[in-house]
Amino acid sequence: MEQGGEVFRALADPSRRALLDSLFSRDGQTLNELCAELPGMTRFGVMKHLSVLAEANLVVTTRYGRTKRHYLNPVPIEQVANRWISKYAARFTAALVALDELVALDHETRTSGRAESA
């Protein structure tokens, strides 16, 4: 799968996004705690979603004795943002900067014109 493809696939599902939001709010949750976030879903369903998130490297699981804790890894989302979103936003950002400079120049011209006529 292309770079970011697994991340996009993982983020496409609202249940997986809810799990990520939950981990963002309180990192290091157990499976039982995450199951409470999705009460309409079976434990097995939550485990499958966590597996997809782990394949995309969005969730890292650490074992403490008999307990597994799940942690958010925001790095792949940042990489996707840098690779895809920033690239397309740059054109609009440059246009906004140019517009801001044009408005500032226009304002400066109008202000200096008033000062000279006074």
ZIQUILIN-V502533 format. One record per pair of residues at least 12 apart in sequence whose C-alpha atoms are under 7 Angstrom apart, sorted by sequence separation. I is the first residue (numbers start at 1). J is the second residue. D is the distance in Angstrom with one decimal. If there is no record, write none. Layout:
BEGIN
((I/J/D) (I/J/D))
END
This chain:
BEGIN
((59/71/5.5) (60/72/6.5) (59/72/4.8) (60/73/6.6) (58/72/6.0) (59/73/5.4) (19/34/6.8) (58/73/4.8) (57/73/6.8) (58/74/6.3) (58/76/6.5) (57/76/6.9) (16/49/6.0) (30/68/5.9) (30/69/4.8) (29/69/5.2) (30/70/6.2) (28/69/5.0) (29/70/5.4) (10/52/6.1) (28/70/4.9) (10/53/5.8) (28/71/4.8) (27/71/5.3) (27/72/6.4) (10/56/6.7) (23/71/6.5) (24/72/6.5) (7/56/5.2) (23/72/5.7) (6/56/5.1) (20/72/6.7) (7/76/6.9) (4/80/5.8))
END
